[in-house]
């Protein structure tokens, strides 16, 4: 329950910060906006300002609304469609509710964390557009490395949490 409340707070704060960021950059950005970068971080594609904003808003809605909705639907999804390590153990009737609560909370956290990735990438892209820079690196590399390390840590924790407990001999 504690983590569900924390997730709601982080999701709400993330949505507010996203809205403020979108509002504050709108009048400063050129049309078209650099929107695609090659492997070296060089700008190699642009899109209209409207398209750029529509894409960012859609991605944030998916992360901040769709992920929690998917988590809420876990209770009605059959066990065969849920992918959890040691599924037979963790989705047994006596543990199913707590397992699904954890997974629902986990989905919400991944949603707001990915939304933060988008906020940072949006900021870097806006900086490239406003300052007429030709590259998004090295900052992009730092942001992606940090995000991937967080996700890797969460996946390791997820597998650790859902390992099969050792049964003690009597």
C-alpha positions as CSV (number, residue, x, y, z in Angstrom):
1,X,0.0,0.0,0.0
2,X,2.9,2.4,0.9
3,X,4.5,2.0,-2.6
4,X,1.1,2.5,-4.3
5,X,0.8,5.8,-2.6
6,X,4.4,6.8,-3.4
7,X,3.8,5.8,-7.0
8,X,0.7,7.9,-7.2
9,X,2.6,10.9,-5.8
10,X,5.5,10.4,-8.3
11,X,3.1,9.9,-11.2
12,X,1.2,13.1,-10.3
13,X,4.4,15.1,-9.9
14,X,5.7,13.7,-13.1
15,X,2.6,14.7,-15.0
16,X,2.7,18.2,-13.5
17,X,6.4,18.7,-14.4
18,X,5.8,17.3,-17.9
19,X,2.9,19.8,-18.5
20,X,5.0,22.7,-17.2
21,X,7.9,21.6,-19.4
22,X,5.8,21.4,-22.5
23,X,4.2,24.8,-21.8
24,X,7.5,26.5,-21.0
25,X,9.3,25.3,-24.2
26,X,6.5,25.9,-26.7
27,X,7.1,29.5,-27.6
28,X,10.9,29.0,-27.7
29,X,11.1,26.1,-30.2
30,X,11.5,26.5,-33.9
31,X,9.2,24.8,-36.4
32,X,10.4,22.2,-37.5
33,X,12.1,20.7,-34.4
34,X,15.1,18.4,-34.6
35,X,13.6,15.0,-33.6
36,X,15.9,12.2,-34.7
37,X,19.5,11.6,-34.1
38,X,22.0,9.1,-35.6
39,X,24.2,6.8,-33.5
40,X,26.8,9.6,-33.2
41,X,24.1,12.0,-31.8
42,X,24.0,14.1,-34.9
43,X,20.6,15.6,-36.0
44,X,19.3,13.7,-39.0
45,X,15.6,14.3,-38.9
46,X,13.0,16.9,-38.0
47,X,9.3,17.1,-37.4
48,X,6.7,19.8,-37.1
49,X,6.3,21.5,-33.8
50,X,2.7,20.2,-33.6
51,X,3.8,16.7,-34.5
52,X,6.6,16.8,-31.9
53,X,4.2,17.9,-29.2
54,X,1.6,15.4,-30.2
55,X,4.2,12.6,-30.0
56,X,5.5,13.8,-26.6
57,X,2.0,14.1,-25.1
58,X,0.9,10.7,-26.4
59,X,4.0,9.0,-25.0
60,X,3.4,10.6,-21.6
61,X,-0.2,9.6,-21.6
62,X,0.8,6.0,-22.4
63,X,3.4,6.0,-19.6
64,X,1.3,7.7,-16.9
65,X,-2.2,6.4,-17.7
66,X,-2.0,3.2,-19.7
67,X,0.6,1.5,-17.5
68,X,-1.5,1.9,-14.3
69,X,-4.6,0.8,-16.2
70,X,-2.8,-2.3,-17.4
71,X,-1.8,-3.0,-13.8
72,X,-5.4,-2.7,-12.7
73,X,-6.4,-5.3,-15.3
74,X,-4.0,-7.9,-14.0
75,X,-6.7,-9.3,-11.6
76,X,-8.9,-10.3,-14.5
77,X,-6.2,-11.7,-16.7
78,X,-5.8,-15.5,-16.6
79,X,-2.6,-16.8,-15.1
80,X,-1.5,-18.2,-18.4
81,X,-1.1,-14.6,-19.8
82,X,0.9,-13.3,-16.8
83,X,4.7,-13.7,-17.1
84,X,6.3,-14.1,-13.7
85,X,9.2,-16.3,-12.7
86,X,8.0,-19.4,-10.8
87,X,4.5,-18.6,-12.0
88,X,2.9,-21.8,-10.4
89,X,4.2,-20.8,-7.0
90,X,3.6,-17.0,-7.1
91,X,0.2,-17.2,-8.8
92,X,-1.2,-19.9,-6.5
93,X,-4.5,-18.7,-5.0
94,X,-3.0,-17.8,-1.6
95,X,-0.3,-15.6,-3.1
96,X,-2.0,-14.3,-6.3
97,X,-3.4,-11.1,-4.9
98,X,-0.1,-9.9,-3.3
99,X,1.8,-10.9,-6.4
100,X,-0.5,-8.9,-8.7
101,X,-0.4,-5.9,-6.3
102,X,3.4,-5.9,-6.5
103,X,3.3,-6.3,-10.3
104,X,0.7,-3.5,-10.7
105,X,2.8,-1.2,-8.5
106,X,5.9,-2.2,-10.5
107,X,4.1,-1.3,-13.8
108,X,3.2,2.2,-12.5
109,X,6.8,2.8,-11.4
110,X,8.1,1.8,-14.8
111,X,5.6,4.2,-16.3
112,X,6.6,7.3,-14.4
113,X,10.3,6.4,-14.6
114,X,10.0,6.1,-18.4
115,X,8.1,9.4,-18.4
116,X,11.1,11.0,-16.7
117,X,13.4,9.6,-19.4
118,X,11.1,11.3,-21.9
119,X,11.2,14.6,-19.9
120,X,15.0,14.5,-20.0
121,X,15.2,13.6,-23.7
122,X,12.7,16.3,-24.5
123,X,14.8,18.8,-22.6
124,X,18.0,17.7,-24.5
125,X,16.2,17.9,-27.8
126,X,14.9,21.4,-27.0
127,X,18.4,22.5,-26.1
128,X,19.7,21.2,-29.5
129,X,16.9,23.1,-31.3
130,X,17.2,26.4,-29.4
131,X,21.0,26.6,-29.3
132,X,21.3,25.3,-32.9
133,X,23.6,22.5,-31.7
134,X,24.2,19.7,-34.2
135,X,24.6,16.9,-31.6
136,X,22.7,15.6,-28.5
137,X,25.7,13.8,-27.0
138,X,27.3,13.4,-24.5
139,X,24.3,14.2,-22.3
140,X,22.1,11.7,-24.1
141,X,24.6,9.0,-23.2
142,X,24.5,9.9,-19.5
143,X,20.7,9.9,-19.5
144,X,20.3,6.6,-21.3
145,X,23.0,4.9,-19.2
146,X,21.3,6.1,-16.0
147,X,17.9,4.9,-17.2
148,X,19.2,1.5,-18.3
149,X,21.0,1.0,-15.0
150,X,17.8,1.7,-13.1
151,X,15.8,-0.7,-15.3
152,X,18.5,-3.4,-15.0
153,X,18.5,-3.0,-11.2
154,X,14.7,-3.4,-11.2
155,X,14.8,-6.5,-13.4
156,X,17.3,-8.1,-11.1
157,X,15.2,-7.2,-8.1
158,X,12.1,-8.5,-9.8
159,X,13.7,-11.9,-10.5
160,X,15.1,-11.9,-6.9
161,X,11.7,-11.2,-5.4
162,X,10.0,-13.9,-7.4
163,X,12.5,-16.7,-6.8
164,X,11.1,-19.8,-5.3
165,X,11.6,-19.8,-1.5
166,X,13.6,-22.6,0.0
167,X,11.3,-24.9,1.9
168,X,12.7,-25.7,5.3
169,X,13.0,-29.3,6.4
170,X,11.2,-30.2,9.6
